[in-house]
Amino acid sequence: MPMDYKVYFQDNRDKHLNELKEWLSIPSISALSEHKPDVKKAAEWLADTMTRAGLENIKIHETKGHPIVYADYLHAEGKPTVLVYGHYDVQPVDPLNLWKTPPFEPDIRDGKLFARGATDDKGQLFLHIKAVEAILSQEKELPVNIKFCIEGEEEVSSPNLPGFLEANQDMLKSDVVLISDTSLLEKGRPAICTGLRGLCSLEVALHTANTDLHSGSYGGGVPNALHAMVSLLNSLHDENGRVSVEGFYKGVLELTPEDREEFKKQSIDENKLKQDLGLDALFGEEGFTFVERTGARPTLELNGVYGGFQGEGSKTVIPKEAHAKITCRLVGHQDPQDILDKIEKHINSHVPTGAKVTVVQMEKGNPFTIDPSTPILQKAADAYEHVYGTRPVFTRDGGSIPIVETFSRVLEAPVVCMGFGLPDENLHAPNEHFNLENFDQGLLTIVDFLRRV
């Protein structure tokens, strides 16, 4: 890459960071209705910044929820088209007392920018706008055609974006989708995500008697809702951590020797991991390492189980009801609806004596995978290697970004996940931050990638 981009970004660094701070100061929390005006303000700020960057055809598209911002620059005749996706909404900030500085008063310390949204995803998305602005400033033209599709509802599962993609396929048509909403493996070790787990969730309510009962008068003679719920939930796994729901593993792809070799490159020290987490042992399906379990295997997790008396002291009561919240992470060709139906069938066939169960199915998101040998991923790897001095590892992440699969399927284009965050940057937690080393190198990497496409 010509030296002038390093000089350009260094000369404009303070200006760029001040602009980003301005955006980060807008509390665009999509989950909280009282922040709806702030989400709109963040969308308008984004549109204004895109205008100043030289992008064209900028439009704020209203939805039933929060707006989607579109922009493009389509003057590279005969060249590929890159669609950049990101999101400008952020997570709630609770618990507020754990933040060292207010979440919407951005603060730079120790080479890090602290604010809600700093790494997820305003900071990473901002890099793409500034990279395009830099190329237009330096070369007066782009080496590719570029489009932006930026939403304000990613943190609430993107309810309106799939419909927007379906309805605007011609406008969004592209040769590659570029996303920066993931992380490096660790400091100085870039990674390209080639797999994300899908997601489905459900809630289970179990009822026995029509009222809580005295444990002396009725204990031993009537069903206890908590006992029944524990028995029911225990039926979902075997003693080795494998999910016992019939047909659960249909569509799960077996790991090839090449897959396992790629996982090994992540160099996860399981003993150190145990120490860091304060655990005596890791746990999961037999025959798989930690990174294989979290990146390439499906799960069924209890996220909350509650019922009965939970106040101070004791209360001799037999509870009449108990509740559980369950989520699954899915891989390969597992279908979220199919999995939910199978779990509901399992639950209904394992209801303990004297209990009645209600199941409410909730979220659904498909898994995403892409072959690491895809040429555009290799170009992304080349860009990382040129800037960071080391070739990235191809990873499969345990988390879920369902919209990635939607982009891939609806637009029929490969998705390149070029993240610049770090795993320990507290996204979704107090003291979220973005390491400015990756702010600087991210700008150069994106410019390099766009020039290679």
C-alpha positions as CSV (number, residue, x, y, z in Angstrom):
1,M,0.0,0.0,0.0
2,P,1.4,3.4,-0.8
3,M,2.8,5.3,2.1
4,D,0.5,8.2,1.6
5,Y,-2.5,6.3,3.2
6,K,-0.5,5.9,6.4
7,V,0.3,9.5,6.3
8,Y,-3.2,10.5,5.4
9,F,-4.8,8.5,8.3
10,Q,-2.1,9.8,10.8
11,D,-2.7,13.4,9.7
12,N,-6.5,13.0,10.1
13,R,-6.5,10.7,13.2
14,D,-7.6,13.3,15.8
15,K,-10.3,14.6,13.5
16,H,-11.6,11.1,12.8
17,L,-11.6,10.1,16.5
18,N,-13.5,13.3,17.4
19,E,-16.1,12.5,14.8
20,L,-16.4,8.9,16.1
21,K,-16.8,10.3,19.7
22,E,-19.6,12.5,18.5
23,W,-21.5,9.5,17.1
24,L,-20.7,7.4,20.2
25,S,-22.2,10.1,22.4
26,I,-25.7,9.4,20.9
27,P,-27.4,6.7,23.0
28,S,-28.9,4.7,20.2
29,I,-30.3,1.9,22.3
30,S,-32.7,0.0,20.0
31,A,-34.2,-2.2,22.7
32,L,-35.5,0.7,24.8
33,S,-38.5,2.6,23.4
34,E,-37.5,5.8,25.2
35,H,-34.4,6.0,23.0
36,K,-36.3,5.8,19.7
37,P,-35.5,9.5,19.0
38,D,-31.8,8.8,19.8
39,V,-31.7,5.9,17.3
40,K,-33.2,8.2,14.6
41,K,-30.6,10.9,15.5
42,A,-27.8,8.3,15.1
43,A,-29.1,7.4,11.7
44,E,-29.2,11.0,10.6
45,W,-25.7,11.5,11.9
46,L,-24.6,8.6,9.8
47,A,-26.3,9.9,6.7
48,D,-24.6,13.3,7.2
49,T,-21.2,11.7,7.6
50,M,-21.7,9.6,4.5
51,T,-22.5,12.7,2.6
52,R,-19.3,14.5,3.7
53,A,-17.3,11.3,2.8
54,G,-18.5,11.7,-0.8
55,L,-21.0,8.9,-1.0
56,E,-24.1,9.3,-3.1
57,N,-27.8,8.3,-3.2
58,I,-28.0,8.5,0.6
59,K,-31.4,7.7,2.0
60,I,-32.8,6.9,5.4
61,H,-35.4,4.2,4.8
62,E,-38.1,4.1,7.5
63,T,-39.2,0.7,8.8
64,K,-41.8,-0.5,11.3
65,G,-39.0,-0.1,13.8
66,H,-35.7,1.8,13.4
67,P,-34.4,3.2,10.1
68,I,-32.1,1.5,7.6
69,V,-29.5,3.9,6.0
70,Y,-28.4,3.3,2.4
71,A,-25.6,4.9,0.4
72,D,-23.5,4.1,-2.6
73,Y,-20.8,5.2,-5.0
74,L,-21.1,3.4,-8.4
75,H,-18.6,4.8,-10.8
76,A,-16.2,1.9,-11.3
77,E,-17.6,0.5,-14.5
78,G,-16.9,-3.2,-15.0
79,K,-15.5,-3.5,-11.5
80,P,-17.0,-5.6,-8.7
81,T,-19.6,-4.2,-6.3
82,V,-19.0,-4.5,-2.5
83,L,-21.9,-4.1,-0.1
84,V,-20.9,-3.0,3.4
85,Y,-23.3,-4.0,6.2
86,G,-23.1,-2.8,9.8
87,H,-25.4,-1.5,12.6
88,Y,-25.5,1.8,14.4
89,D,-27.7,0.6,17.3
90,V,-26.2,-0.4,20.6
91,Q,-26.9,-2.5,23.7
92,P,-28.4,-1.1,26.9
93,V,-25.8,0.0,29.5
94,D,-26.9,-1.7,32.7
95,P,-25.4,-2.0,35.3
96,L,-24.4,1.7,35.1
97,N,-22.4,1.7,38.3
98,L,-19.8,-0.6,36.9
99,W,-18.8,1.9,34.2
100,K,-15.6,3.8,35.0
101,T,-16.7,6.6,32.8
102,P,-20.3,7.3,31.5
103,P,-21.1,5.0,28.6
104,F,-22.1,7.9,26.3
105,E,-19.2,10.2,27.2
106,P,-16.5,8.7,25.1
107,D,-13.1,8.6,26.8
108,I,-9.7,7.6,25.5
109,R,-7.3,6.0,28.0
110,D,-4.5,3.5,27.7
111,G,-4.8,3.5,23.9
112,K,-8.4,2.5,24.0
113,L,-11.6,4.3,23.2
114,F,-14.3,3.6,25.9
115,A,-18.0,4.0,25.1
116,R,-21.0,1.9,24.4
117,G,-20.8,1.0,20.8
118,A,-17.1,1.6,20.5
119,T,-16.4,-1.9,19.2
120,D,-20.0,-3.1,18.6
121,D,-20.5,-1.8,16.0
122,K,-20.1,2.0,15.5
123,G,-16.3,2.0,15.8
124,Q,-15.8,-0.8,13.3
125,L,-18.4,0.5,10.9
126,F,-16.9,4.0,11.0
127,L,-13.7,2.5,9.6
128,H,-15.4,1.6,6.3
129,I,-16.8,5.1,5.8
130,K,-13.4,6.7,6.5
131,A,-11.6,4.2,4.3
132,V,-13.9,5.1,1.3
133,E,-13.5,8.8,2.1
134,A,-9.7,8.4,2.1
135,I,-9.6,6.7,-1.3
136,L,-11.8,9.3,-2.8
137,S,-9.6,12.0,-1.3
138,Q,-6.3,10.5,-2.4
139,E,-7.3,9.0,-5.8
140,K,-10.5,10.8,-6.8
141,E,-12.1,7.4,-7.6
142,L,-12.8,4.1,-6.0
143,P,-11.3,0.8,-7.3
144,V,-14.7,-0.9,-6.8
145,N,-18.4,0.1,-6.7
146,I,-19.6,0.3,-3.1
147,K,-22.9,0.2,-1.4
148,F,-23.8,0.6,2.3
149,C,-26.8,-1.0,4.1
150,I,-26.7,0.0,7.7
151,E,-29.4,-0.9,10.2
152,G,-30.6,0.2,13.6
153,E,-32.0,-3.0,14.9
154,E,-29.2,-5.6,15.0
155,E,-29.2,-5.7,18.8
156,V,-32.9,-6.7,18.8
157,S,-32.5,-9.5,16.2
158,S,-33.0,-7.4,13.0
159,P,-36.8,-7.8,12.7
160,N,-37.2,-5.6,9.6
161,L,-34.0,-6.1,7.7
162,P,-34.8,-9.5,6.1
163,G,-37.9,-8.0,4.5
164,F,-35.9,-5.0,3.4
165,L,-33.4,-7.2,1.7
166,E,-36.1,-9.2,-0.1
167,A,-37.9,-6.1,-1.3
168,N,-34.7,-4.3,-2.5
169,Q,-32.6,-7.1,-4.1
170,D,-31.9,-5.0,-7.2
171,M,-30.7,-2.0,-5.2
172,L,-28.5,-4.1,-2.9
173,K,-27.2,-6.5,-5.6
174,S,-23.5,-7.0,-5.1
175,D,-20.6,-9.4,-5.7
176,V,-19.5,-9.5,-2.1
177,V,-20.9,-8.5,1.3
178,L,-18.3,-7.0,3.7
179,I,-19.0,-7.0,7.5
180,S,-16.9,-5.8,10.4
181,D,-18.7,-7.0,13.5
182,T,-16.4,-9.7,14.7
183,S,-13.0,-9.8,16.3
184,L,-9.4,-10.7,15.9
185,L,-8.2,-13.9,17.6
186,E,-6.1,-11.9,20.0
187,K,-3.9,-8.8,19.8
188,G,-1.9,-8.9,16.6
189,R,-3.5,-12.1,15.4
190,P,-6.2,-11.4,12.8
191,A,-9.0,-13.8,12.1
192,I,-11.6,-14.2,9.4
193,C,-14.9,-15.8,10.6
194,T,-16.1,-18.5,8.2
195,G,-18.9,-19.8,10.4
196,L,-21.5,-18.5,12.8
197,R,-23.9,-20.6,14.8
198,G,-27.6,-20.3,14.3
199,L,-30.0,-19.7,17.1
200,C,-33.5,-20.6,18.4
201,S,-35.1,-20.0,21.8
202,L,-38.2,-21.1,23.8
203,E,-39.8,-20.7,27.2
204,V,-41.3,-23.5,29.2
205,A,-43.9,-23.0,31.9
206,L,-44.9,-26.0,34.1
207,H,-47.9,-26.0,36.4
208,T,-49.2,-28.5,39.0
209,A,-51.8,-27.5,41.6
210,N,-54.0,-24.4,41.3
211,T,-52.1,-22.8,44.3
212,D,-48.9,-23.0,46.3
213,L,-49.4,-25.6,49.0
214,H,-48.1,-26.1,52.6
215,S,-45.3,-28.5,52.6
216,G,-46.4,-30.1,55.9
217,S,-50.0,-30.6,55.0
218,Y,-49.3,-31.7,51.4
219,G,-45.6,-32.7,51.2
220,G,-45.1,-36.2,49.8
221,G,-48.6,-36.4,48.6
222,V,-48.8,-34.0,45.6
223,P,-46.5,-33.1,42.7
224,N,-43.9,-30.3,43.2
225,A,-43.6,-28.0,40.2
226,L,-39.9,-27.4,40.8
227,H,-39.1,-31.2,41.1
228,A,-41.1,-31.8,38.0
229,M,-39.2,-29.0,36.1
230,V,-35.8,-30.3,37.2
231,S,-36.7,-33.8,36.1
232,L,-38.0,-32.5,32.7
233,L,-34.9,-30.4,32.0
234,N,-32.6,-33.2,33.1
235,S,-34.1,-35.4,30.2
236,L,-32.7,-33.0,27.6
237,H,-29.0,-34.1,28.0
238,D,-27.2,-37.4,28.7
239,E,-24.5,-37.6,31.3
240,N,-21.8,-36.7,28.7
241,G,-23.3,-33.4,27.6
242,R,-24.9,-34.7,24.4
243,V,-28.4,-33.4,23.7
244,S,-31.0,-36.3,24.1
245,V,-33.7,-34.8,21.9
246,E,-34.5,-37.2,19.1
247,G,-33.2,-35.9,15.7
248,F,-31.4,-32.9,17.3
249,Y,-28.2,-33.6,15.4
250,K,-29.7,-34.0,12.0
251,G,-27.9,-31.6,9.6
252,V,-24.8,-31.3,11.8
253,L,-21.7,-31.8,9.6
254,E,-18.9,-34.0,10.9
255,L,-15.6,-32.3,11.3
256,T,-13.0,-33.2,8.7
257,P,-9.3,-33.6,9.5
258,E,-8.8,-30.2,7.7
259,D,-11.4,-28.6,9.9
260,R,-9.7,-29.9,13.0
261,E,-6.3,-28.6,11.8
262,E,-7.8,-25.1,11.3
263,F,-9.2,-25.2,14.8
264,K,-5.8,-26.2,16.2
265,K,-4.3,-23.0,14.7
266,Q,-6.3,-21.0,17.3
267,S,-3.9,-22.3,19.9
268,I,-6.4,-22.2,22.8
269,D,-4.8,-23.3,26.1
270,E,-7.6,-25.1,27.9
271,N,-5.8,-25.2,31.2
272,K,-5.3,-21.4,31.1
273,L,-9.0,-21.0,30.1
274,K,-10.1,-23.0,33.1
275,Q,-7.9,-20.8,35.4
276,D,-9.2,-17.6,33.8
277,L,-12.8,-18.7,34.3
278,G,-12.2,-20.1,37.9
279,L,-13.3,-23.6,36.8
280,D,-12.0,-27.0,37.9
281,A,-13.0,-28.5,34.6
282,L,-14.4,-27.7,31.2
283,F,-17.5,-29.7,30.1
284,G,-19.2,-30.7,26.8
285,E,-19.6,-33.4,24.2
286,E,-17.0,-36.1,24.5
287,G,-14.5,-36.3,21.6
288,F,-14.2,-32.6,20.9
289,T,-11.9,-29.8,22.1
290,F,-13.2,-26.5,23.5
291,V,-12.9,-24.6,20.3
292,E,-14.6,-27.4,18.3
293,R,-17.5,-27.5,20.8
294,T,-18.0,-23.8,20.7
295,G,-17.4,-23.3,17.0
296,A,-18.7,-26.4,15.2
297,R,-21.1,-28.2,17.5
298,P,-24.7,-27.4,18.5
299,T,-25.9,-26.7,22.0
300,L,-29.0,-26.7,24.1
301,E,-28.5,-24.3,27.1
302,L,-30.7,-23.4,30.1
303,N,-30.5,-19.6,30.4
304,G,-32.9,-19.2,33.4
305,V,-34.8,-21.6,35.7
306,Y,-37.1,-20.1,38.3
307,G,-40.0,-20.8,40.6
308,G,-41.1,-21.1,44.2
309,F,-39.9,-18.9,47.1
310,Q,-36.8,-16.9,46.5
311,G,-36.8,-14.3,49.2
312,E,-34.7,-14.1,52.4
313,G,-35.0,-17.0,54.8
314,S,-37.1,-20.1,54.3
315,K,-40.7,-20.7,53.4
316,T,-42.2,-24.2,53.6
317,V,-44.1,-24.2,50.4
318,I,-44.7,-26.6,47.5
319,P,-44.7,-24.4,44.4
320,K,-47.5,-24.6,41.9
321,E,-45.4,-23.5,38.9
322,A,-41.9,-23.3,37.5
323,H,-40.4,-21.7,34.4
324,A,-37.3,-22.2,32.2
325,K,-35.8,-20.2,29.4
326,I,-33.8,-22.3,26.8
327,T,-31.7,-21.3,23.8
328,C,-29.9,-23.5,21.2
329,R,-26.9,-22.6,19.1
330,L,-27.1,-24.4,15.7
331,V,-24.6,-25.4,13.1
332,G,-24.4,-26.9,9.6
333,H,-27.8,-27.5,8.0
334,Q,-29.9,-27.5,11.3
335,D,-33.2,-25.7,10.8
336,P,-34.3,-23.5,13.7
337,Q,-38.0,-24.3,13.3
338,D,-37.3,-28.0,13.0
339,I,-35.2,-27.9,16.2
340,L,-37.9,-26.0,18.1
341,D,-40.5,-28.5,17.0
342,K,-38.4,-31.5,18.1
343,I,-37.7,-29.9,21.5
344,E,-41.3,-29.2,22.1
345,K,-42.2,-32.8,21.1
346,H,-39.6,-34.1,23.5
347,I,-40.9,-31.9,26.3
348,N,-44.5,-32.9,25.8
349,S,-43.5,-36.6,25.8
350,H,-41.5,-36.3,29.1
351,V,-44.0,-34.3,31.2
352,P,-43.8,-35.7,34.8
353,T,-46.9,-37.1,36.5
354,G,-49.3,-34.5,37.7
355,A,-47.8,-31.6,35.7
356,K,-49.0,-29.6,32.7
357,V,-46.6,-27.9,30.4
358,T,-46.8,-24.9,28.0
359,V,-44.1,-24.2,25.4
360,V,-43.7,-20.8,23.7
361,Q,-41.3,-20.8,20.7
362,M,-39.4,-17.6,20.2
363,E,-36.3,-16.5,18.2
364,K,-35.1,-18.3,15.1
365,G,-31.9,-17.7,13.1
366,N,-30.0,-19.8,10.6
367,P,-26.4,-20.9,10.9
368,F,-23.8,-19.5,8.4
369,T,-20.8,-21.1,6.9
370,I,-18.5,-20.3,4.0
371,D,-15.5,-22.2,2.5
372,P,-12.2,-20.6,3.6
373,S,-10.8,-21.3,0.1
374,T,-13.3,-18.9,-1.5
375,P,-11.1,-16.5,-3.5
376,I,-12.6,-13.3,-2.0
377,L,-11.7,-14.6,1.5
378,Q,-8.1,-15.2,0.4
379,K,-8.0,-11.6,-0.9
380,A,-9.2,-10.5,2.6
381,A,-6.5,-12.7,4.1
382,D,-3.9,-11.0,1.9
383,A,-5.0,-7.6,3.1
384,Y,-4.7,-8.6,6.7
385,E,-1.3,-10.1,6.2
386,H,0.0,-7.0,4.4
387,V,-1.0,-4.7,7.2
388,Y,-0.7,-6.9,10.3
389,G,2.3,-8.9,9.1
390,T,0.7,-12.3,9.8
391,R,-1.9,-14.3,7.9
392,P,-5.3,-14.5,9.6
393,V,-6.7,-17.7,11.0
394,F,-10.0,-18.9,9.6
395,T,-12.4,-19.3,12.6
396,R,-15.9,-20.5,13.3
397,D,-17.4,-18.3,16.0
398,G,-19.8,-19.7,18.6
399,G,-22.0,-16.6,18.5
400,S,-24.9,-15.8,16.2
401,I,-25.4,-13.0,13.7
402,P,-28.5,-14.4,11.8
403,I,-28.6,-11.6,9.3
404,V,-25.2,-12.8,7.9
405,E,-26.9,-15.9,6.6
406,T,-29.8,-13.8,5.3
407,F,-27.4,-11.6,3.2
408,S,-25.6,-14.6,1.8
409,R,-28.9,-16.4,0.9
410,V,-31.0,-13.5,-0.4
411,L,-28.2,-11.7,-2.3
412,E,-26.5,-14.9,-3.4
413,A,-23.1,-13.3,-2.6
414,P,-20.2,-14.4,-0.4
415,V,-19.9,-12.7,3.0
416,V,-16.5,-11.6,4.2
417,C,-16.4,-11.1,8.0
418,M,-13.4,-8.8,8.5
419,G,-13.5,-7.9,12.2
420,F,-11.2,-5.5,14.0
421,G,-12.4,-5.9,17.6
422,L,-10.7,-8.0,20.3
423,P,-12.5,-10.7,22.4
424,D,-11.9,-8.8,25.7
425,E,-13.4,-5.5,24.6
426,N,-16.5,-5.9,26.8
427,L,-19.0,-5.7,24.1
428,H,-22.5,-5.9,25.6
429,A,-20.9,-5.2,29.1
430,P,-19.8,-2.2,31.1
431,N,-16.6,-0.5,29.9
432,E,-16.9,-1.5,26.3
433,H,-13.9,-0.2,24.4
434,F,-12.1,-0.3,21.0
435,N,-8.3,-0.7,20.9
436,L,-7.0,2.2,18.8
437,E,-4.2,0.1,17.4
438,N,-6.9,-1.8,15.5
439,F,-8.6,1.4,14.6
440,D,-5.4,2.5,12.9
441,Q,-4.7,-0.9,11.3
442,G,-8.3,-1.5,10.4
443,L,-8.4,1.6,8.2
444,L,-5.3,0.5,6.3
445,T,-6.6,-3.1,6.0
446,I,-9.9,-2.0,4.5
447,V,-8.2,0.3,2.0
448,D,-5.9,-2.5,1.0
449,F,-8.8,-5.0,0.7
450,L,-10.8,-2.7,-1.5
451,R,-7.8,-2.1,-3.8
452,R,-7.4,-5.9,-4.1
453,V,-11.0,-6.8,-4.9
